[in-house]
Amino acid sequence: MDLVIVIGAVAKVAVIVGLLQVSVALLTWVERRGSALIQLRRGPNRVGPFGLLQPMADGIKFFFKEDVLPPFVHKPTFIVAPAVSLFCALMAFAVIPFGGVLEVSGREIPLVIANIDAGVLLLLAASGLGVYGIILAGWASNNKYSQLGGLRASAQMISYELSLGLGVIAVLVLAGTLNLSEIVELQSRSLPFVVYLPLGFVVLLIAGFAETNRLPFDLPEAESELVAGYHTEYSSMKFSMFFMAEYINMITSAALLVTLYLGGYGVPRFIAEPLGLSGNALVVAEVVSFAAKVAFFLWVFVWVRWTLPRFRFDQLMRVGWKALIPLGFANVIWAALLTILKPEWFS
Amino acid sequence: MIALGVMATMGAVQLTVFALLALLALGSALVVVLHRNPVVEGLFLVLHLLSIAGFYALLEAYFFAVVQVLIYAGAIMVLIIFVIMLLNLQPEAKGGPGLVPVFFAFVLGLALVLLLTRAGISFAPEPAMGAVASDFGTAAGMGREIFGTYFYPFELVSLALLSAMAGAILLAKRHLED
């Protein structure tokens, strides 16, 4: 093995995991300040400038809280559940390409942790396994509210995984590959796929909200009905692992949307061409462009959460099965028609 | 010589991984059969399916490995565990089945093993493994097989599944109207 490649791989994992944690911390700040902005409040503004150190104070608080293990829980499952959630959330991000190919001392390091051919599928598989964390937490807590939360989560995620899959399949039909880096390269040669498949973009966006259990789809925790749903019995770092998993899932969801439909890390042509970037400078610009696009959708997640009320459960199921899935299928058929009629657009 | 050494260690690594996966698969399968709590059994079935995905990955059929996780562990088992939790199945009472079912289970299991060995699964090491096609285990390779070589059988199977699904919905609906 080439030492540079090994160091590059380890560095990528370390940087990404670290950056994800920092983004989660920042995101909680954005969430709280954003909600305050929308509700005409001030929000946390005492710790550090603009309250920016508030997430750090929260983290310290989580560490020093008592880790309560309630009696009558199913202990092994209760302890494993948050770890499953966080593990799956971190694994899903591994296939997202966040930049082009970096050149370090003559060797090429692609800026993606796992550049594998079945990349999209691995992401879907990881998000599918992530449901177990929530179901197990709900079941192991031995608490009716938690159990209801867990049941809701499994029904919801199964239903919306189908629309998520349909939103992804349409892109695969256009691109003809399962490799996310190739999908991004294809979009930078032609146009971002949102231009060809606006419907698929909407389907994937809505399914993304449902998969991350964010309002208006936060029925698994629904604090006004189920106390805190599946994580009612959790405290201290175990609770914070669920918390981190949810925010990492948001980041992955936004990143998937950006990668499949908005050109991924590609720098828009009207910016890249006047600057005349090339080589590693272009790669840096790509990383910045990726981060900016993802950050925008993270703001959309926050914005929607503090704007829309929660669905009822029957409404949730109706939207999932009777609206999103037919729209998803229509989108796949449209994508197939495009590839047959205008194959020269996607080569 | 160096290449040979690398290949030998690769073999050892693969063998170790295989042994670990086999232990995991057998162990989790045993828990599925022997444990009394249905939810725990369901979870160990998930673990078993994941270890099967590990075998596919070891055979370099990454597409199958991911699809195995996606469909069996990620979708079907979620539904099964959902049903177990919804019905709130209680752990089985102590005292297993009687001697007669155990006897029949043993005989049937033995018959299955004999059949499988007759069907060409040999426990002796293969003298030489033929090279697999370059697209073995990829999405493209599988697509060509399904929609080329085995197109009609595949469509027939999907029809059978569709009619089974329609039948299940019909039965469930009839029960509702009573």
Chai-1 contact restraints between the chains, C-beta under 6 A:
chainA,res_idxA,chainB,res_idxB,connection_type,confidence,min_distance_angstrom,max_distance_angstrom,comment,restraint_id
A,A118,B,Y62,contact,1.0,0.0,6.0,A-B,restraint_1
A,A118,B,F63,contact,1.0,0.0,6.0,A-B,restraint_2
A,A118,B,V66,contact,1.0,0.0,6.0,A-B,restraint_3
A,L121,B,V66,contact,1.0,0.0,6.0,A-B,restraint_4
A,L121,B,L70,contact,1.0,0.0,6.0,A-B,restraint_5
A,L122,B,V66,contact,1.0,0.0,6.0,A-B,restraint_6
A,L124,B,L70,contact,1.0,0.0,6.0,A-B,restraint_7
A,A125,B,V66,contact,1.0,0.0,6.0,A-B,restraint_8
A,A125,B,V69,contact,1.0,0.0,6.0,A-B,restraint_9
A,A125,B,L70,contact,1.0,0.0,6.0,A-B,restraint_10
A,A125,B,G74,contact,1.0,0.0,6.0,A-B,restraint_11
A,G128,B,L70,contact,1.0,0.0,6.0,A-B,restraint_12
A,G128,B,G74,contact,1.0,0.0,6.0,A-B,restraint_13
A,L129,B,G74,contact,1.0,0.0,6.0,A-B,restraint_14
A,V131,B,V78,contact,1.0,0.0,6.0,A-B,restraint_15
A,W139,B,V39,contact,1.0,0.0,6.0,A-B,restraint_16
A,W139,B,M85,contact,1.0,0.0,6.0,A-B,restraint_17
A,S154,B,V78,contact,1.0,0.0,6.0,A-B,restraint_18
A,S154,B,F82,contact,1.0,0.0,6.0,A-B,restraint_19
A,I158,B,V78,contact,1.0,0.0,6.0,A-B,restraint_20
A,L178,B,A139,contact,1.0,0.0,6.0,A-B,restraint_21
